[in-house]
Amino acid sequence: NLGFGLQPTDYMYIMKCTRGGTFSKGELQRFGNIELNPSAGVLNYGQGLFEGLKAYRKQDGSILLFRPEENGLRMQIGAERMCMPSPTMEQFVEAVKDTVLANKRWVPPAGKGSLYIRPLLMGSGPVLGVAPAPEYTFLIYVSPVGNYFKEGLAPINLIVENEFHRATPGGTGGVKTIGNYAAVLKAQSEAKAKGYSDVLYLDCVHKRYLEEVSSCNIFVVKGNVISTPAIKGTILPGITRKSIIDVARSQGFQVEERLVSVDELLDADEVFCTGTAVVVSPVGSITYLDKRVAYGDGICVVAQQLYTVLTRLQMGLTEDEMNWTVELR
């Protein structure tokens, strides 16, 4: 009965660096609270990034990571945008491996959930004026999780948001900075109070092109064509998004990355979301300007097909011809 909530585990990983320096070797510590100066850059000016990836238990008891190098690369890109030093790719991946192995008893049994891995990079040094912090902390903690949405794999219900926006051109919507997610809380809370699962955001310039849901990317299916908003700086380049595009093409679908108008939702065969937390989540309905559009009588064939192919690969049930998984023992 795992949901998507924090379950404290045994160990976390911590590594520090001064501004202009490089990260040195980190260490595992018992999971617990951390100490920060009240003037820490992350607390005062939001100078922080986070990542999310998962570890899966195979049926033989070994553990698989899914594309950790992609998360390391995305953190490096985000760190450059936020004026922060970043761990090297090797440091990032080794830190993830060490943290998972130190907490391996918390990886759920095969098919019963996953171990969610949360790397953080933050300005931990004190700063009063608006400026990059003098010290940075890279931290990883983990938690066993189940489904992100309470609906599980049942179709979710979204509402298109017209007033609030998640990101703006030239801003930080294209990197995984902590401030991106605080911006969605008000619209998301109001939507959930009305019975919706989450919010689908539009672009802030024309207010007619799809961007993303609060914590996941969006895909629209029409016939054999799957369309998803192109990455242009306001949409997070999701690793599950990237993987699903490759999986869909391998399954014979035509995938288009382009501007997708909100009007296309009204004529779609299916809609689904992707993300590390949700993996692939079918959309049962979308409400736009008080008009509700339902899809497929709750039967989302394409989403289910892609979910099955991807999760069987993630859990080691099929051969990894993509070379996406890293096995730990």
C-alpha positions in Angstrom: 0.0 0.0 0.0 2.9 2.4 -0.7 1.8 5.8 -1.8 4.1 8.6 -2.8 5.2 9.9 0.5 8.4 10.2 2.5 9.4 7.0 4.4 12.7 7.8 6.3 15.4 5.3 5.4 18.9 4.5 6.8 21.4 6.7 5.0 21.9 9.8 3.0 24.9 11.1 1.0 26.5 14.5 1.5 29.2 16.3 -0.5 30.3 19.9 -0.2 32.0 22.5 -2.4 33.0 26.2 -2.1 32.1 28.6 -4.8 34.6 28.4 -7.7 35.9 25.1 -6.4 35.1 21.4 -7.2 33.3 18.8 -5.2 35.5 16.5 -3.2 34.7 13.0 -2.1 31.4 12.8 -0.2 30.2 10.4 2.5 27.3 8.5 3.7 25.6 9.7 6.9 22.7 8.4 8.9 19.5 9.9 7.5 18.3 12.9 9.5 18.0 16.7 9.7 20.7 19.0 8.3 21.9 22.3 9.7 21.8 25.4 7.6 22.7 29.0 8.3 19.5 31.2 8.3 21.2 33.2 5.6 21.9 30.2 3.3 21.4 31.0 -0.3 18.9 28.3 -0.8 16.6 29.6 2.0 16.8 33.3 1.0 17.0 33.3 -2.8 16.0 29.8 -3.8 19.4 28.8 -5.2 18.7 25.1 -5.4 18.0 22.3 -7.8 16.7 18.8 -7.3 16.5 15.6 -9.4 14.4 12.5 -9.2 15.1 8.9 -10.4 14.2 5.4 -9.3 15.8 2.0 -8.4 13.8 -1.2 -9.1 14.2 -4.6 -7.6 14.5 -7.4 -10.1 13.0 -10.8 -9.6 16.4 -12.3 -8.8 16.9 -9.7 -6.0 19.4 -7.5 -7.8 18.7 -3.8 -8.2 18.4 -1.7 -11.4 18.9 2.1 -11.8 17.2 3.8 -14.7 19.4 6.2 -16.7 21.2 7.9 -13.8 23.6 9.6 -16.1 20.7 11.6 -17.7 19.9 13.0 -14.3 23.5 13.9 -13.7 23.7 15.7 -17.0 20.4 17.6 -16.3 21.7 18.7 -13.0 24.9 20.0 -14.6 22.8 22.0 -17.1 20.6 23.4 -14.3 23.6 24.2 -12.1 25.1 26.3 -14.9 21.8 28.3 -15.2 21.7 28.8 -11.4 25.4 29.8 -11.0 26.2 26.7 -9.0 29.1 24.2 -9.2 27.9 20.7 -9.9 29.2 17.2 -9.3 30.9 15.5 -12.2 28.9 12.8 -14.0 31.0 10.1 -12.4 30.5 11.7 -8.9 26.8 11.9 -9.4 26.3 8.3 -10.6 28.7 6.9 -7.9 26.9 8.8 -5.2 23.5 7.5 -6.4 24.9 3.9 -6.4 26.4 4.3 -2.9 23.2 5.7 -1.5 21.0 3.0 -3.0 23.2 0.2 -1.8 23.4 1.6 1.7 19.6 1.6 1.7 19.0 -1.6 -0.3 16.7 -3.1 2.3 14.3 -0.3 1.5 14.0 -1.2 -2.2 10.5 -2.8 -2.5 10.1 -6.3 -3.8 9.8 -6.8 -7.6 6.6 -5.3 -8.9 5.6 -3.8 -5.5 7.0 -0.3 -6.0 10.4 1.4 -6.4 13.0 3.3 -4.4 12.7 7.0 -5.2 16.0 8.8 -5.2 16.2 12.5 -4.6 19.5 14.3 -5.3 19.6 17.9 -4.1 22.1 20.7 -5.0 21.8 23.9 -3.0 23.5 27.0 -2.0 24.2 26.2 1.7 26.6 29.0 2.4 25.5 32.3 4.0 24.7 35.3 1.8 22.8 38.5 2.5 22.9 40.4 -0.7 21.5 38.8 -3.9 24.5 36.8 -5.1 25.6 33.2 -5.5 26.3 31.5 -2.2 29.9 30.9 -1.1 29.3 27.2 -0.3 27.3 24.4 -1.9 25.9 21.1 -0.7 25.1 18.1 -2.8 22.8 15.7 -0.9 20.9 12.4 -1.8 18.2 10.7 0.2 15.8 8.0 -0.8 12.3 6.7 0.0 10.3 3.6 -1.1 7.3 4.7 -3.1 4.2 3.4 -4.9 2.0 5.3 -7.3 2.2 9.1 -7.5 -1.4 9.8 -8.2 -4.0 8.3 -5.8 -5.8 6.9 -8.9 -2.8 4.6 -9.4 -2.9 3.5 -13.0 -6.6 4.5 -13.4 -7.0 7.6 -15.7 -6.5 11.0 -14.0 -8.6 14.1 -14.5 -6.9 17.4 -15.4 -8.1 21.0 -15.6 -6.4 23.5 -17.9 -5.2 26.5 -16.0 -5.8 30.0 -17.6 -4.8 32.4 -14.9 -1.5 31.1 -13.4 1.6 30.1 -15.3 4.3 27.7 -14.4 7.2 29.3 -16.4 8.1 32.2 -18.7 10.4 32.5 -21.6 13.9 33.3 -20.4 13.2 32.0 -16.9 14.1 28.8 -15.2 11.2 26.6 -16.4 13.6 24.4 -18.4 15.7 23.4 -15.5 14.7 21.6 -12.3 15.0 24.4 -9.9 13.1 24.3 -6.6 11.2 27.5 -7.4 9.5 26.0 -10.4 7.5 23.8 -8.1 6.4 26.3 -5.5 4.8 28.2 -8.4 2.3 25.4 -9.1 1.0 24.9 -5.6 -1.8 27.5 -5.6 -3.4 26.4 -8.9 -2.8 22.7 -8.0 -4.4 23.1 -4.5 -7.5 24.8 -6.0 -7.8 22.1 -8.7 -7.6 19.3 -6.2 -10.2 21.0 -4.0 -12.6 20.8 -7.0 -11.9 17.1 -7.5 -9.3 17.3 -10.3 -6.1 15.2 -10.1 -3.8 18.0 -11.3 -3.4 21.1 -13.5 -2.3 21.4 -17.1 -0.5 24.7 -17.9 -0.6 26.8 -21.0 2.2 29.0 -22.4 2.1 32.5 -20.8 2.5 34.4 -24.1 -0.4 33.1 -26.3 -2.2 31.2 -23.6 -3.1 28.5 -26.2 -0.2 26.1 -26.4 0.3 23.2 -24.0 3.3 23.2 -21.7 3.2 20.6 -18.9 1.3 19.3 -15.9 2.6 20.4 -12.5 5.2 17.6 -12.3 5.1 15.8 -15.6 5.1 16.2 -19.3 2.0 15.8 -21.6 1.4 13.7 -24.7 -1.5 13.8 -27.2 -2.4 10.8 -29.3 -4.3 11.1 -32.6 -4.3 7.9 -34.7 -0.7 6.7 -35.1 0.8 10.1 -34.2 1.9 11.1 -30.7 2.5 14.8 -30.2 4.3 16.5 -27.3 5.3 20.1 -26.7 8.8 20.9 -27.9 11.5 21.8 -25.4 12.0 25.5 -25.8 13.2 26.7 -22.3 9.8 26.8 -20.5 9.3 23.0 -20.3 11.3 20.6 -18.3 13.2 18.0 -20.5 11.9 15.0 -18.6 14.0 11.8 -18.8 10.8 9.7 -18.8 9.6 11.9 -21.6 12.7 11.3 -23.6 12.5 7.6 -23.0 8.9 7.3 -24.0 9.6 9.1 -27.3 12.2 6.5 -28.1 10.0 3.6 -26.9 7.0 4.9 -28.9 9.1 5.2 -32.1 10.4 1.6 -31.5 6.7 0.5 -31.3 5.9 2.0 -34.7 4.4 5.3 -33.6 5.2 8.7 -35.3 6.3 11.1 -32.6 6.2 14.9 -33.1 7.9 17.4 -30.8 6.2 20.8 -31.7 3.8 23.4 -30.5 0.6 21.6 -29.5 -2.5 23.8 -29.2 -5.1 23.4 -26.5 -7.7 22.9 -29.2 -6.0 19.6 -30.2 -7.1 18.2 -26.8 -10.7 18.4 -27.9 -10.1 16.1 -30.9 -7.5 13.7 -29.4 -7.9 9.9 -29.2 -5.9 9.7 -26.0 -3.8 12.0 -23.7 -1.2 10.8 -21.2 1.4 12.2 -18.8 5.0 11.0 -18.2 7.5 11.6 -15.4 9.8 9.9 -13.0 7.2 9.8 -10.3 4.2 9.0 -12.5 6.0 6.9 -15.1 3.1 6.9 -17.6 -0.3 8.1 -16.4 -3.3 8.0 -18.7 -5.7 11.0 -18.7 -9.4 10.2 -18.5 -10.6 13.7 -19.0 -9.5 17.3 -19.4 -11.6 20.3 -18.5 -11.0 23.5 -20.4 -13.1 26.7 -20.1 -15.8 24.7 -18.3 -15.9 22.2 -21.1 -15.0 18.6 -20.2 -13.6 16.2 -22.7 -13.3 12.5 -21.9 -11.1 10.0 -23.6 -11.6 6.4 -24.7 -14.2 5.4 -22.0 -11.3 5.0 -19.6 -9.4 2.6 -21.9 -6.1 4.2 -22.8 -4.6 1.6 -25.2 -1.5 3.6 -26.3 -0.6 4.8 -22.8 -1.0 1.2 -21.4 1.2 -0.2 -24.2 4.0 2.3 -23.7 3.8 1.9 -19.9 4.1 -1.8 -20.2 7.1 -1.7 -22.5 8.9 0.9 -20.4 8.3 -0.6 -17.0 9.2 -4.1 -18.1 12.6 -2.7 -19.2 13.0 -0.7 -16.0 12.4 -3.8 -13.9 14.6 -6.0 -15.9 11.8 -8.2 -17.3 12.9 -7.6 -20.9 16.3 -7.3 -22.4 17.7 -3.8 -22.2 18.5 -3.1 -25.9 18.6 0.6 -25.2 21.4 0.3 -22.6 19.4 2.4 -20.2 19.7 0.4 -16.9 22.6 0.1 -14.5 22.6 -3.1 -12.4 23.6 -3.0 -8.7 24.3 -6.1 -6.5 
